[in-house]
Amino acid sequence: MWAEKTKGMIKFFRHIRQNLLMENKTGKYFKYAIGEILLVVIGILIALQINNWNENSKNKSMETDYLIRISQDLDDDLAAFERTIDVAKSRNKRILFLQQAINDSDLAIKSSDYFIKSIIRAGWTFEPSTSDYTFDELKSSGRLALIQNKDLRTSLSKYYNSRHSNRQWNYVRENVQNKYYEYSAGILSQEQSIWVVKNDYEKNPDSIIISQYELDEVYKRFKSKEKFHQLFPQVFEVKFETIKAGERFKSEAQKLKDDIQKELDGVQTKTKRKANTVY
């Protein structure tokens, strides 16, 4: 619109300038020439301003989109951390149960299903499946600067860098888990082990069908595995550290999500104010 008006004004000035030249009015000609130049400059400045406004509006829209997507990713993270904490607590209960069962055969017999399942499940580790796809996209595309709030931008980087660095802990957990599998080998028969693995849900209602004789044999093999028993404190410690890490990341994820929501609320408030402004 401004470009069309500018062209119209330039034609108008050009027409006047031509008339002044024909009438030999040089002084007025130069005044109109200067006016024409000023008009062109003003038109260019207005066009640049409009272009900058459009670009800023586009960037703000992209920033909002990224923040919404990251907030959704954080919802997935929060659920994953909650699941990690619950599973680690459940498996530590199993370790404590096995520790007690070493010197209490009645405990193993009375809770035979829990006992059989715990021999395998207590050693399992659980890595939360977090969602960092949106942030990786934002970072790899060179658009991190779209997040105009510097504090929020720093918080995002710290959170995701911390998530990546925590993966070094996986080596320790996997090492303990491998030892657990090695030291517990032979306690359960192949058939019993397969049954437990197939029913690998903590709240699974199915119970293993096992005779008293088979249960006694399992307990004897369990009782004889001293090296396996010695690993229990380390397994418990790994799960305990997993719980602490899960709670820490859950807290960080929730704070980051709250900060993002504040930023989004601020953008919506500014948009409403502009919409309600009377010019």
C-alpha positions as CSV (number, residue, x, y, z in Angstrom):
1,M,0.0,0.0,0.0
2,W,2.8,2.4,1.0
3,A,4.7,1.5,-2.2
4,E,1.7,2.3,-4.4
5,K,1.2,5.6,-2.7
6,T,4.9,6.5,-3.0
7,K,4.8,5.7,-6.7
8,G,1.8,8.0,-7.1
9,M,3.4,10.8,-5.3
10,I,6.6,10.4,-7.3
11,K,4.6,10.7,-10.6
12,F,2.8,13.8,-9.1
13,F,6.2,15.5,-8.3
14,R,7.6,14.5,-11.7
15,H,4.7,16.1,-13.5
16,I,5.2,19.3,-11.4
17,R,8.9,19.3,-12.0
18,Q,8.5,19.0,-15.8
19,N,6.1,21.9,-15.8
20,L,8.5,24.0,-13.8
21,L,11.3,23.2,-16.2
22,M,9.1,24.2,-19.1
23,E,8.2,27.5,-17.3
24,N,12.0,28.0,-16.5
25,K,11.4,28.2,-12.7
26,T,14.7,26.7,-11.6
27,G,14.5,27.6,-7.9
28,K,11.1,26.0,-7.4
29,Y,12.3,23.0,-9.5
30,F,15.2,22.3,-7.0
31,K,12.7,22.5,-4.1
32,Y,10.4,20.0,-5.7
33,A,13.4,17.8,-6.6
34,I,14.5,17.8,-2.9
35,G,11.0,17.0,-1.9
36,E,10.9,14.1,-4.3
37,I,14.1,12.7,-2.8
38,L,12.8,13.1,0.7
39,L,9.6,11.3,-0.3
40,V,11.6,8.4,-1.8
41,V,13.7,8.2,1.4
42,I,10.6,8.2,3.6
43,G,9.0,5.5,1.5
44,I,12.1,3.3,1.8
45,L,12.2,3.8,5.5
46,I,8.5,2.9,5.9
47,A,9.0,-0.2,3.7
48,L,12.0,-1.3,5.8
49,Q,10.0,-0.8,8.9
50,I,7.1,-2.9,7.6
51,N,9.5,-5.6,6.5
52,N,11.2,-5.6,10.0
53,W,7.8,-5.8,11.6
54,N,6.8,-8.7,9.4
55,E,10.1,-10.5,10.2
56,N,9.8,-9.9,13.9
57,S,6.2,-11.2,13.8
58,K,7.3,-14.3,12.0
59,N,10.2,-14.9,14.5
60,K,7.8,-14.4,17.4
61,S,5.4,-16.9,15.9
62,M,8.2,-19.4,15.5
63,E,9.4,-18.8,19.0
64,T,5.9,-19.5,20.4
65,D,5.6,-22.6,18.4
66,Y,9.0,-24.0,19.6
67,L,8.1,-23.1,23.2
68,I,4.7,-24.9,23.0
69,R,6.4,-28.0,21.5
70,I,9.2,-28.0,24.1
71,S,6.5,-27.7,26.9
72,Q,4.8,-30.8,25.4
73,D,8.1,-32.6,25.4
74,L,8.5,-31.7,29.1
75,D,5.1,-33.3,29.8
76,D,6.5,-36.6,28.3
77,D,9.7,-36.1,30.4
78,L,7.7,-35.6,33.6
79,A,5.7,-38.8,33.0
80,A,9.0,-40.7,32.2
81,F,10.7,-39.5,35.4
82,E,7.6,-40.4,37.5
83,R,7.7,-43.9,36.0
84,T,11.4,-44.2,36.6
85,I,11.0,-43.2,40.3
86,D,8.1,-45.7,40.8
87,V,9.9,-48.6,39.1
88,A,13.2,-48.0,41.1
89,K,11.3,-47.8,44.4
90,S,9.4,-51.0,43.5
91,R,12.6,-52.9,42.6
92,N,14.3,-51.7,45.8
93,K,11.5,-53.2,47.8
94,R,12.2,-56.5,46.0
95,I,15.9,-56.3,46.9
96,L,15.1,-55.7,50.5
97,F,12.7,-58.7,50.3
98,L,15.4,-60.9,48.9
99,Q,17.8,-59.7,51.6
100,Q,15.3,-60.8,54.3
101,A,14.6,-64.1,52.5
102,I,18.2,-65.2,52.8
103,N,17.6,-66.1,56.4
104,D,13.9,-66.6,56.3
105,S,12.7,-69.5,54.2
106,D,9.1,-69.0,55.4
107,L,9.0,-65.5,53.8
108,A,10.0,-67.0,50.4
109,I,7.4,-69.8,50.7
110,K,4.6,-67.5,51.9
111,S,5.2,-65.0,49.1
112,S,6.5,-67.5,46.5
113,D,5.2,-65.6,43.5
114,Y,6.8,-62.3,44.7
115,F,10.0,-64.2,45.6
116,I,10.3,-65.9,42.1
117,K,9.6,-62.7,40.3
118,S,12.0,-60.7,42.4
119,I,15.0,-62.9,41.6
120,I,14.9,-61.5,38.1
121,R,13.0,-58.2,38.4
122,A,15.0,-56.7,41.2
123,G,18.0,-56.3,39.0
124,W,16.4,-54.7,36.1
125,T,17.2,-51.0,35.4
126,F,14.9,-48.5,33.8
127,E,16.1,-45.6,31.7
128,P,13.5,-42.8,31.2
129,S,12.6,-42.2,27.6
130,T,12.9,-38.4,27.4
131,S,11.9,-36.2,24.5
132,D,14.6,-33.7,23.4
133,Y,13.8,-33.7,19.7
134,T,12.3,-30.2,19.6
135,F,15.3,-28.6,21.4
136,D,17.8,-30.5,19.2
137,E,15.9,-29.2,16.1
138,L,16.0,-25.7,17.5
139,K,19.7,-25.9,18.3
140,S,20.9,-27.7,15.2
141,S,19.0,-25.3,12.9
142,G,20.7,-22.3,14.5
143,R,17.5,-20.9,15.8
144,L,18.2,-20.9,19.5
145,A,18.4,-17.1,19.4
146,L,14.6,-17.1,18.6
147,I,14.1,-17.6,22.4
148,Q,14.4,-13.9,23.3
149,N,14.3,-14.4,27.0
150,K,18.0,-14.9,27.8
151,D,17.3,-16.5,31.2
152,L,14.9,-19.0,29.7
153,R,17.3,-19.7,26.8
154,T,20.1,-20.5,29.4
155,S,17.7,-22.7,31.4
156,L,16.8,-24.7,28.3
157,S,20.5,-25.3,27.5
158,K,21.3,-26.3,31.0
159,Y,18.4,-28.7,31.3
160,Y,19.2,-30.6,28.1
161,N,22.9,-30.6,28.6
162,S,22.3,-32.1,32.1
163,R,20.1,-34.8,30.6
164,H,22.8,-35.8,28.1
165,S,25.6,-35.8,30.8
166,N,23.5,-38.0,33.0
167,R,23.6,-40.8,30.4
168,Q,27.1,-41.5,31.6
169,W,25.5,-43.0,34.7
170,N,24.0,-45.7,32.4
171,Y,27.4,-47.4,32.3
172,V,27.4,-47.9,36.1
173,R,23.8,-49.1,36.1
174,E,24.3,-51.5,33.2
175,N,27.5,-52.9,34.8
176,V,25.6,-53.7,38.1
177,Q,22.7,-55.2,36.1
178,N,25.1,-57.5,34.1
179,K,26.7,-58.7,37.4
180,Y,23.2,-59.3,38.8
181,Y,22.3,-61.5,35.8
182,E,25.6,-63.3,36.1
183,Y,25.4,-64.0,39.8
184,S,21.8,-65.0,39.8
185,A,22.2,-67.5,36.9
186,G,20.9,-70.9,37.7
187,I,18.6,-70.0,40.5
188,L,15.5,-70.3,38.3
189,S,14.9,-72.8,35.6
190,Q,14.7,-71.7,32.0
191,E,11.0,-72.1,32.0
192,Q,10.6,-70.1,35.2
193,S,12.8,-67.3,33.9
194,I,10.9,-67.1,30.6
195,W,7.6,-66.9,32.5
196,V,8.8,-63.9,34.6
197,V,10.2,-62.1,31.6
198,K,6.9,-62.5,29.7
199,N,5.0,-61.1,32.7
200,D,7.3,-58.1,33.2
201,Y,4.7,-55.7,34.6
202,E,4.9,-54.8,38.2
203,K,1.1,-55.0,38.7
204,N,0.6,-58.2,36.6
205,P,-2.0,-60.3,38.5
206,D,-0.8,-63.6,37.1
207,S,0.9,-66.0,39.6
208,I,3.5,-68.6,38.7
209,I,2.4,-72.2,39.1
210,I,5.1,-74.0,41.0
211,S,5.1,-77.1,43.2
212,Q,6.4,-77.1,46.8
213,Y,9.3,-79.3,45.7
214,E,10.3,-76.9,42.9
215,L,10.0,-73.9,45.3
216,D,12.2,-75.6,47.8
217,E,14.8,-76.3,45.1
218,V,14.7,-72.7,43.9
219,Y,15.2,-71.5,47.5
220,K,18.2,-73.9,48.0
221,R,19.9,-72.5,44.9
222,F,19.1,-69.0,46.0
223,K,20.5,-69.6,49.5
224,S,23.8,-70.9,48.1
225,K,24.5,-67.9,46.0
226,E,26.6,-65.9,48.4
227,K,28.2,-63.8,45.7
228,F,24.7,-62.9,44.5
229,H,23.7,-61.8,48.0
230,Q,26.8,-59.6,48.4
231,L,25.7,-57.6,45.4
232,F,22.3,-56.6,47.0
233,P,23.7,-53.4,48.7
234,Q,25.2,-52.2,45.4
235,V,22.0,-52.9,43.5
236,F,20.0,-51.0,46.2
237,E,22.4,-48.1,46.0
238,V,22.1,-47.9,42.2
239,K,18.3,-47.8,42.4
240,F,18.4,-45.3,45.2
241,E,20.6,-43.0,43.1
242,T,18.2,-43.5,40.2
243,I,15.4,-42.3,42.4
244,K,17.3,-39.2,43.5
245,A,18.3,-38.4,39.9
246,G,14.7,-38.9,38.8
247,E,13.3,-36.6,41.4
248,R,15.9,-34.0,40.6
249,F,15.2,-34.1,36.9
250,K,11.4,-34.1,37.6
251,S,11.8,-30.9,39.6
252,E,14.0,-29.3,36.9
253,A,11.5,-30.3,34.2
254,Q,8.6,-28.9,36.1
255,K,10.4,-25.6,36.8
256,L,11.4,-25.2,33.1
257,K,7.8,-26.0,32.0
258,D,6.5,-23.3,34.5
259,D,9.0,-20.8,33.1
260,I,7.9,-21.5,29.6
261,Q,4.3,-21.1,30.5
262,K,5.0,-17.7,32.1
263,E,6.8,-16.7,28.9
264,L,3.8,-17.8,26.8
265,D,1.3,-16.1,29.1
266,G,3.4,-12.9,28.7
267,V,3.2,-13.1,24.9
268,Q,-0.6,-13.6,25.0
269,T,-1.0,-10.6,27.4
270,K,1.0,-8.4,25.0
271,T,-1.0,-9.6,22.0
272,K,-4.3,-8.8,23.8
273,R,-3.1,-5.3,24.8
274,K,-2.2,-4.6,21.2
275,A,-5.5,-5.9,20.0
276,N,-7.4,-3.7,22.5
277,T,-5.3,-0.5,21.8
278,V,-7.3,2.2,20.0
279,Y,-5.3,4.3,17.6
